[in-house]
Amino acid sequence: MSEEQRTGWIVGATFAALLALSAALMAAFNHSVHVADAFTRKDEREMVDRYLEGRVRTVIIGQTGQLVWDETMRHAVARTDTNWMDRELGMFPWTNQGAQETMLVEPDGTLVRGWRQGHYDPAYPYGPLRWQVEAALDLARSNRRISGAMARFERRGGTLWPVDRRGAPLTRWASSLIWRGGRPMLLTVAAIVPDRDYALLKAEPRYLVSLRVMDSQVLRALGADLLLPDFRFVSRAPRDPALNILARKSADGRPVGYFVWTAQLPGPAIWQAAAPLLATWIFLFLAVLAGGVMIVRRMRDTTRHLQASEAQAQYNALHDPMSGLANRLYFAERLRGELDIVIAQRAQGGQGDVFVAYIDLDAFKTVNDTMGHHVGDELVTQVAQRLRDGLLRTDLIARFGGDEFVVMRRTTGGLGAANALGRQVVGLMAEPFIISGHSLGVTCSCGISWGPGQTEDADELLRRADISLYRAKQGGRARYRCYTNGMEATERLARELELELRRAIAADELEAHFQPIVDLSTWQIEGFEALLRWPHPQRGDIGPGVFVPIAEQCGLMVPLGTWMLRRVFTQCRNWPACDLSINLSPIQIMAHGFVETIQSLVEETGISPRRVILEVTEGVMLDRSDNVAQSLRTLQGMGFRIALDDFGIGYSSLSYLRSFQFDRIKIDRSFVQNIEADHDAQSILGAIVALGQTLRMKVVAEGVETELQRRLVHAAGCELVQGHLFWPALPADQACALLTRNAADRMRQVI
């Protein structure tokens, strides 16, 4: 064979070898890419599955207040208290936990009562849903999902029930995705158990069933947490190879649907980067080497990316997105863990407690409603930063939502340490917040409990801190309270008063009293201020300072204000000529349809609007949307007069008086009470009166109790006064009789 032939064979063999090697390398490379894509898809599915499991646990933890509670056992298991259940198992999950539908069912799946959007539905469509609920009940009985650390099983009335090491019954639960009304929904089933009186669990209890819509908004939020922008739920699995799919089955194992998202695969990027190298067969070996290096690097980058995505999703699941603080789920887990550690240390002779401070901002709703949600959000952010900067680095700070913050601290000292924590928290809010050019003096209230000194149960520890917070807010602003055993009775009293106030409004058991307003130039009655009174048939007279805060907290201010307007309009429409002043709550004014409500009351009662003066506080005028000012101008156009009440103590600004023409200014009683000994108060009073006269507004001083106060108020130029020096607030018949006598005296003076 010639040299040329030999060279040709060598070249051909080399070419064939290189071609075969290239094909083998390409096949191996392609297989590696598919393997990497497959691992990536698997990791994504596991990440999504763990995250969804965590979100369902969050839902169950959020319902702990209703599920683990003696009152629920008494009112919804031992007996069927429909009013109680409609509020606590119907309305509360709808307004506070996002449950579109809730049901109370027997252990065999029989429906006891059903609610839709918080309201009882006597025709609740339970039939098509029952087999889903029964399947979930069977799954719950398997004890695969238990809320809390189970220590053992105990027999309770023929049923083996999971309990913790203290013997406290634990909630067993299950969840399932279903289709209802053409929409995917999350169905959760959880057993109701007692929190203190364990003897209430005599047999298998009833279960609370909740339905939450998995709509596009919820799915977008889940996708944002998972960093998967096109995350969605479909009934049929798509065939697009670019998508990753996680199947979901109902509690009885039937297919329900699929979570679908675009898989973040490394394969396309790897091919794009390595294809030019692999295509250049002349530099085959260098290309293989470089491609291998790039493959390894890409795979490492992809792994790091997946790890970072999973870490971010885990962080988002445990932290509040607005403030960056821990959320309720993370705080609850840490609190249980810290309590267990302290209990174990105490068993070995150690000391210390876990302190929980429940914090709520004072008047946050007013700021949020009047100045805009963007100001409220910025206030929450600044409060979170103050807590971070001012508390100990070892403290765990969490935001439970809205304006609720919680602090956990491990230390020794019992009540003394609790007081120190309370003073520190309240002191951090002493300085005003500067937001959008406004100086906001927003304080906070705080309730504190600690364990295991007071209780070894984490949920009970939070509940007691919440009760203490309620007591602190009852006492006024900018204060804290530490939990004591007597607070339970106070909380029960507040709940009883809420129910009794609802009944009192419905049964027309409230009263309107009237305090005369006197013209100092003539000593005649110029008008009356209508004041709300509650003569309770068993508890006696209950003052507005007690029941008005309860009405504000439980959503009764609008019906309470409407009742007051109707009563005053009806009682006073035929009185002799006089002015009638009525206070309006900020919640009333900002309620939807407020002006229309007053229009209908005028038509219903026949009152002349020109006789009525509507009093508003300065805080209402902070509404930057101009809605409040427009409503007040509409009322003025109807003939009502508008008075600015409590002038000088809130967010006073001359711009309010310039931008809105008030008919009257009412000077707050704090200036009048200090006027006898405080020369500054006298000067301020004179300045306010001069300001009102300049702007052609009448000025009323309230709270005149002594003759010296009357003289000083009169000397300052004030025309109209009211107070106990003249008359207290009188029932309607006495006020009308007084007005009639006053009119007769005035007529005799004229004659």
Secondary structure, DSSP 4 states (H G I P E B T S, - for coil): --HHHHHHHHHHHHHHHHHHHHHHHHHHHHHHHHHHHHHHHHHHHHHHHHHHHHHHHHHHHHTHHHHB-HHHIIIIIIS--HHHHIIIIIIHHHHHH--SEEEEE-TTS-EEEEEETTEE-TT---HHHHHHHHHHHHHHHTTSSEES---EEEEETTEEEEE-TT--B-EEEEEEEEEETTEEEEEEEEE-B-SS-GGG--S---EEEEEEE--HHHHHHHHHHHT-TT-EEESS----TTEEEEEEE-TTS-EEEEEEEE---SHHHHHHHHHHHHH-GGGHHHHHHHHHHHHHHHHHHHHHHHHHHHHHHHHHHHB-TTT--B-HHHHHHHHHHHHHHHHHHHHTT---EEEEEEEEETTHHHHHHHH-HHHHHHHHHHHHHHHHHHS-TT-EEEEEETTEEEEEEEES-HHHHHHHHHHHHHHHT-SPEEETTEEE---EEEEEEEETTS-S-HHHHHHHHHHHHHHHHHT-SSEEEE--TTHHHHHHHHHHHHHHHHHHHHTT--EEEEEEEEETTTTEEEEEEEEEEEEETTTEEE-HHHHHHHHHHTT-HHHHHHHHHHHHHHHHTTSSS-EEEEE--HHHHHSTTHHHHHHHHHHHH---GGGEEEEEEGGGGG-TTSHHHHHHHHHHHHT-EEEEEEETSSS--HHHHHHS--SEEEE-HHHHHTTTT-HHHHHHHHHHHHHHHHTT-EEEEE---SHHHHHHHHHTT--EEESTTT---B-HHHHHHHHHHHHHHHHHHH-
